[in-house]
Amino acid sequence: MSQSGAKIILFRGASLISMLRDDCASIKFPNHWDLPGGGIEAGETPRAAMLREIREELGLDISDAPIIWEKRYPGLTGQASYFYAAPITVTQMEAIRFGDEGQRWELMPAGVFCGREDAVPHFRPRVAEFFASQAFRSAH
């Protein structure tokens, strides 16, 4: 099975880092709230792709962050997507240097993200699944 993408839920309490995608017709889900992460390049593991994307999008190196949840979701087209979750510290949030993809980022309550019509639709249930999980409850 080929791989398509890797995303991460960087959470602080019951909130997560979300990024507002660019508003241009050439991308999927323009002007929608998204999670950090992106496509997996040839020869890359899903985790390496996620870490690279975090560096590119947020200017953060989270390679030492404790990943407390990971899940592989099979896709309809034969590709799989990978989701991770890790806590983010105040110090890490203060160190964010937003890249050139997207309009802005914010720390958004998970319930708000999951209820937004302008959040990437197939990510809303995955975010809800994580915040309802034992992994999240154990992290508190």
C-alpha positions in Angstrom: 0.0 0.0 0.0 1.4 3.4 -0.9 1.6 6.2 1.6 0.0 9.6 1.2 0.5 11.8 4.2 1.3 12.3 7.8 -0.3 14.8 10.2 0.1 15.6 13.9 -2.2 16.8 16.6 0.0 19.1 18.7 -2.1 19.6 21.8 -2.0 21.7 24.9 -4.8 20.7 27.3 -7.9 20.2 25.2 -6.7 22.5 22.4 -4.6 21.9 19.3 -2.4 23.8 16.9 -4.4 24.4 13.7 -3.3 26.2 10.6 -5.5 28.1 8.2 -4.6 27.0 4.6 -4.0 29.4 1.9 -7.0 30.7 0.0 -6.1 29.7 -3.5 -8.0 27.4 -5.9 -4.9 25.4 -6.8 -4.9 23.5 -3.5 -7.3 21.1 -1.8 -9.4 22.6 0.9 -8.5 26.3 0.4 -9.1 28.6 3.3 -9.8 25.6 5.7 -8.3 24.9 9.1 -5.8 22.1 8.9 -3.4 20.1 11.0 0.4 20.4 10.7 1.9 17.8 8.4 1.8 16.9 4.8 2.9 14.5 2.1 5.3 11.7 2.4 8.2 11.9 0.0 9.8 8.9 -1.7 12.0 7.0 0.8 10.6 8.8 3.8 8.9 7.1 6.7 5.6 8.6 7.8 7.2 9.9 11.1 10.1 11.4 9.2 7.7 13.2 6.9 5.7 14.6 9.8 8.8 15.9 11.5 10.0 17.5 8.3 6.7 19.1 7.7 6.7 20.5 11.2 10.1 22.1 10.6 8.9 23.6 7.3 5.5 24.8 8.5 6.2 25.9 12.0 9.9 26.1 12.3 9.9 23.5 15.2 12.1 20.5 15.8 9.9 18.2 17.8 11.9 15.1 17.3 12.2 14.6 21.0 8.5 15.2 21.7 6.7 12.2 23.3 4.4 10.9 20.6 1.5 9.5 22.7 -0.8 8.3 19.9 -0.4 7.2 16.4 -2.8 5.6 14.0 -2.8 4.6 10.3 -5.9 5.1 8.3 -6.4 3.2 5.1 -7.6 5.4 2.2 -10.1 4.6 -0.5 -7.4 5.0 -3.3 -5.0 2.5 -1.8 -3.0 5.1 0.0 -2.7 5.3 3.8 -2.5 8.4 6.0 -0.8 8.5 9.4 -1.8 10.6 12.4 0.2 11.3 15.5 -0.4 13.3 18.6 2.1 14.9 21.0 1.8 17.5 23.7 3.2 21.0 22.9 4.8 23.2 25.5 4.4 26.9 26.0 8.1 27.3 25.1 7.6 25.4 21.9 4.6 27.5 21.0 6.6 30.7 21.6 9.3 29.3 19.3 6.9 28.8 16.3 8.1 30.6 13.2 5.3 30.2 10.7 6.5 29.2 7.2 5.2 30.3 3.9 2.4 27.8 3.6 -0.9 29.0 5.1 -2.3 32.2 6.4 -1.8 31.8 10.1 -1.9 29.3 13.0 -3.7 29.3 16.3 -4.2 27.2 19.4 -7.8 26.1 18.9 -10.1 24.2 21.3 -10.5 20.7 19.9 -14.3 21.0 20.1 -14.2 24.2 18.1 -12.0 22.5 15.4 -14.3 19.5 15.2 -17.4 21.7 14.9 -16.0 24.0 12.2 -17.5 23.7 8.7 -14.2 25.2 7.5 -12.0 22.6 9.0 -10.7 19.9 6.7 -13.7 17.5 6.8 -12.0 14.2 7.1 -9.7 15.4 9.9 -12.5 16.5 12.3 -13.5 12.9 13.2 -9.8 11.9 13.6 -9.2 14.8 16.0 -12.4 13.9 17.9 -11.2 10.3 18.1 -7.9 11.3 19.6 -9.4 13.6 22.2 -11.8 10.8 23.2 -9.0 8.3 23.4 -7.4 6.7 26.5 -4.1 8.1 25.2 -5.3 11.6 25.6 -7.0 10.9 29.0 -3.8 9.3 30.3 -1.8 12.4 29.2 -3.7 14.5 31.8 
